[in-house]
Amino acid sequence: MLAREGIGVGEKRVARLMALAGLEGAHRRRRRGCTVAVQGVEPFGDLVGRDCRPDAPDRVWCADIKQIRTGEGWL
């Protein structure tokens, strides 16, 4: 609205003034995934322990796999 009026303000100034007034910007909710939880079935544990800095090369291999082909078809 200020830009339409020809008033130039910086992003940090707006953020500071909003914080002083106790205002927060509106944001969209996160989309939910398509994974359906089954009662009584435990998901796989975190085998790597979220260690993104292993001790040496070729210690930890990971990937973001959405589909994988198996002998029975795509999972």
MDAnalysis code that builds the backbone (N, CA, C; Angstrom):
import MDAnalysis as mda
import numpy as np

u = mda.Universe.empty(225, n_residues=75, atom_resindex=np.repeat(np.arange(75), 3), trajectory=True)
u.add_TopologyAttr("name", ["N", "CA", "C"] * 75)
u.add_TopologyAttr("resid", np.arange(1, 76))
u.add_TopologyAttr("resname", ["MET", "LEU", "ALA", "ARG", "GLU", "GLY", "ILE", "GLY", "VAL", "GLY", "GLU", "LYS", "ARG", "VAL", "ALA", "ARG", "LEU", "MET", "ALA", "LEU", "ALA", "GLY", "LEU", "GLU", "GLY", "ALA", "HIS", "ARG", "ARG", "ARG", "ARG", "ARG", "GLY", "CYS", "THR", "VAL", "ALA", "VAL", "GLN", "GLY", "VAL", "GLU", "PRO", "PHE", "GLY", "ASP", "LEU", "VAL", "GLY", "ARG", "ASP", "CYS", "ARG", "PRO", "ASP", "ALA", "PRO", "ASP", "ARG", "VAL", "TRP", "CYS", "ALA", "ASP", "ILE", "LYS", "GLN", "ILE", "ARG", "THR", "GLY", "GLU", "GLY", "TRP", "LEU"])
u.atoms.positions = np.array([
    [0.824, -1.174, 0.000],
    [0.000, 0.000, 0.000],
    [0.878, 1.251, 0.000],
    [1.964, 1.207, 0.740],
    [2.856, 2.363, 0.778],
    [3.508, 2.595, -0.575],
    [3.838, 1.519, -1.270],
    [4.459, 1.656, -2.586],
    [3.501, 2.330, -3.565],
    [2.216, 1.999, -3.464],
    [1.230, 2.636, -4.344],
    [1.115, 4.121, -4.072],
    [1.372, 4.520, -2.838],
    [1.303, 5.931, -2.458],
    [2.596, 6.678, -2.797],
    [3.602, 5.930, -3.264],
    [4.864, 6.565, -3.606],
    [5.806, 6.741, -2.429],
    [5.528, 6.032, -1.331],
    [6.371, 6.108, -0.144],
    [7.312, 4.911, -0.151],
    [8.616, 5.171, -0.187],
    [9.589, 4.095, -0.209],
    [10.033, 3.719, 1.188],
    [9.907, 2.453, 1.544],
    [10.379, 1.947, 2.830],
    [11.101, 0.629, 2.592],
    [12.057, 0.330, 3.441],
    [12.801, -0.913, 3.323],
    [12.114, -2.064, 4.027],
    [12.486, -3.262, 3.630],
    [11.893, -4.465, 4.208],
    [12.195, -4.568, 5.702],
    [13.426, -4.231, 6.101],
    [13.797, -4.316, 7.510],
    [13.021, -3.316, 8.361],
    [12.759, -2.140, 7.813],
    [11.996, -1.144, 8.571],
    [10.569, -1.627, 8.809],
    [9.983, -2.183, 7.751],
    [8.622, -2.715, 7.883],
    [8.608, -3.855, 8.904],
    [9.609, -4.739, 8.848],
    [9.676, -5.848, 9.791],
    [9.825, -5.333, 11.224],
    [10.652, -4.312, 11.423],
    [10.853, -3.748, 12.757],
    [9.571, -3.117, 13.281],
    [8.891, -2.337, 12.447],
    [7.657, -1.687, 12.877],
    [6.551, -2.699, 13.156],
    [6.498, -3.757, 12.343],
    [5.501, -4.793, 12.580],
    [5.783, -5.508, 13.901],
    [7.067, -5.780, 14.177],
    [7.430, -6.445, 15.432],
    [7.064, -5.570, 16.626],
    [7.309, -4.275, 16.514],
    [6.956, -3.364, 17.608],
    [5.449, -3.336, 17.850],
    [4.682, -3.466, 16.765],
    [3.225, -3.447, 16.885],
    [2.652, -4.828, 17.225],
    [3.521, -5.856, 17.264],
    [3.045, -7.202, 17.567],
    [2.323, -7.859, 16.413],
    [2.658, -7.466, 15.186],
    [1.999, -8.016, 14.003],
    [2.876, -9.076, 13.347],
    [2.227, -10.070, 12.728],
    [2.918, -11.098, 11.959],
    [2.266, -11.196, 10.595],
    [3.061, -11.522, 9.612],
    [2.520, -11.708, 8.266],
    [1.712, -12.991, 8.176],
    [0.680, -12.990, 7.348],
    [-0.124, -14.190, 7.141],
    [0.640, -15.132, 6.226],
    [0.548, -16.419, 6.490],
    [1.207, -17.397, 5.638],
    [0.275, -18.572, 5.408],
    [0.507, -19.266, 4.300],
    [-0.334, -20.405, 3.964],
    [0.063, -21.609, 4.795],
    [-0.890, -22.462, 5.017],
    [-0.616, -23.688, 5.756],
    [0.161, -24.651, 4.870],
    [0.940, -25.491, 5.514],
    [1.692, -26.501, 4.796],
    [0.756, -27.570, 4.265],
    [1.039, -28.054, 3.064],
    [0.240, -29.145, 2.516],
    [0.594, -30.433, 3.228],
    [-0.371, -31.240, 3.459],
    [-0.135, -32.530, 4.101],
    [0.340, -33.526, 3.064],
    [1.175, -34.446, 3.484],
    [1.672, -35.478, 2.586],
    [0.614, -36.519, 2.284],
    [0.961, -37.434, 1.430],
    [-0.009, -38.464, 1.046],
    [0.214, -39.764, 1.807],
    [1.152, -39.796, 2.751],
    [1.413, -41.002, 3.523],
    [0.274, -41.230, 4.507],
    [-0.236, -42.426, 4.527],
    [-1.329, -42.785, 5.427],
    [-0.759, -43.684, 6.521],
    [-0.924, -43.283, 7.764],
    [-0.420, -44.071, 8.880],
    [-1.304, -45.284, 9.104],
    [-0.669, -46.423, 9.384],
    [-1.388, -47.653, 9.677],
    [-1.147, -47.980, 11.141],
    [-2.227, -48.171, 11.889],
    [-2.086, -48.452, 13.316],
    [-1.351, -49.764, 13.526],
    [-0.432, -49.746, 14.492],
    [0.316, -50.947, 14.824],
    [1.567, -51.160, 13.983],
    [1.792, -50.331, 12.978],
    [2.967, -50.468, 12.115],
    [3.917, -49.315, 12.415],
    [5.147, -49.662, 12.808],
    [6.156, -48.651, 13.108],
    [6.863, -48.223, 11.828],
    [7.069, -46.927, 11.612],
    [7.846, -46.494, 10.445],
    [9.315, -46.848, 10.642],
    [10.066, -46.880, 9.548],
    [11.487, -47.181, 9.635],
    [12.190, -46.116, 10.462],
    [13.160, -46.528, 11.239],
    [13.918, -45.597, 12.064],
    [14.930, -44.818, 11.236],
    [15.514, -43.826, 11.851],
    [16.531, -43.005, 11.208],
    [17.878, -43.705, 11.364],
    [18.283, -44.449, 10.334],
    [19.499, -45.244, 10.417],
    [20.768, -44.399, 10.435],
    [20.704, -43.198, 9.908],
    [21.884, -42.335, 9.814],
    [21.976, -41.410, 11.021],
    [20.904, -41.222, 11.733],
    [20.906, -40.313, 12.870],
    [21.029, -38.865, 12.443],
    [20.601, -38.566, 11.214],
    [20.665, -37.201, 10.669],
    [22.087, -36.639, 10.721],
    [23.075, -37.520, 10.570],
    [24.474, -37.103, 10.579],
    [24.864, -36.694, 9.163],
    [24.889, -35.393, 8.913],
    [25.198, -34.882, 7.578],
    [26.692, -34.682, 7.366],
    [27.486, -34.941, 8.392],
    [28.939, -34.798, 8.284],
    [29.616, -36.070, 8.792],
    [29.663, -37.124, 7.973],
    [30.293, -38.370, 8.419],
    [31.804, -38.200, 8.590],
    [32.426, -39.186, 9.246],
    [33.850, -39.135, 9.559],
    [34.750, -39.194, 8.332],
    [34.338, -39.936, 7.311],
    [35.174, -40.116, 6.121],
    [34.271, -40.264, 4.896],
    [34.846, -40.150, 3.703],
    [34.046, -40.320, 2.482],
    [33.474, -41.737, 2.385],
    [32.376, -41.871, 1.691],
    [31.699, -43.146, 1.431],
    [31.243, -43.867, 2.699],
    [30.893, -43.123, 3.732],
    [30.369, -43.715, 4.961],
    [28.849, -43.689, 4.975],
    [28.276, -42.626, 4.452],
    [26.829, -42.459, 4.470],
    [26.369, -42.081, 3.067],
    [25.425, -42.840, 2.561],
    [24.824, -42.545, 1.264],
    [23.331, -42.342, 1.494],
    [22.790, -41.292, 0.935],
    [21.356, -41.066, 1.075],
    [20.829, -40.393, -0.175],
    [19.528, -40.476, -0.354],
    [18.882, -39.866, -1.510],
    [17.421, -39.620, -1.176],
    [16.818, -38.733, -1.938],
    [15.399, -38.467, -1.803],
    [14.690, -39.257, -2.897],
    [14.228, -40.439, -2.545],
    [13.620, -41.330, -3.525],
    [12.111, -41.243, -3.405],
    [11.470, -40.901, -4.487],
    [10.019, -40.831, -4.489],
    [9.423, -42.133, -5.021],
    [10.085, -42.757, -5.978],
    [9.623, -44.029, -6.516],
    [10.835, -44.925, -6.722],
    [10.646, -46.203, -6.542],
    [11.718, -47.157, -6.766],
    [11.125, -48.380, -7.445],
    [11.840, -48.897, -8.450],
    [11.354, -50.062, -9.162],
    [11.841, -51.326, -8.462],
    [10.923, -52.236, -8.200],
    [11.260, -53.510, -7.578],
    [10.847, -54.624, -8.521],
    [11.129, -55.858, -8.124],
    [10.727, -57.006, -8.944],
    [9.217, -57.126, -9.058],
    [8.504, -56.562, -8.099],
    [7.032, -56.639, -8.120],
    [6.390, -55.409, -8.757],
    [7.200, -54.442, -9.125],
    [6.663, -53.214, -9.733],
    [7.177, -51.983, -9.022],
    [6.535, -50.849, -9.273],
    [6.966, -49.573, -8.699],
    [6.395, -49.382, -7.297],
    [7.214, -48.887, -6.401],
    [6.759, -48.543, -5.052],
    [6.841, -47.058, -4.886],
])
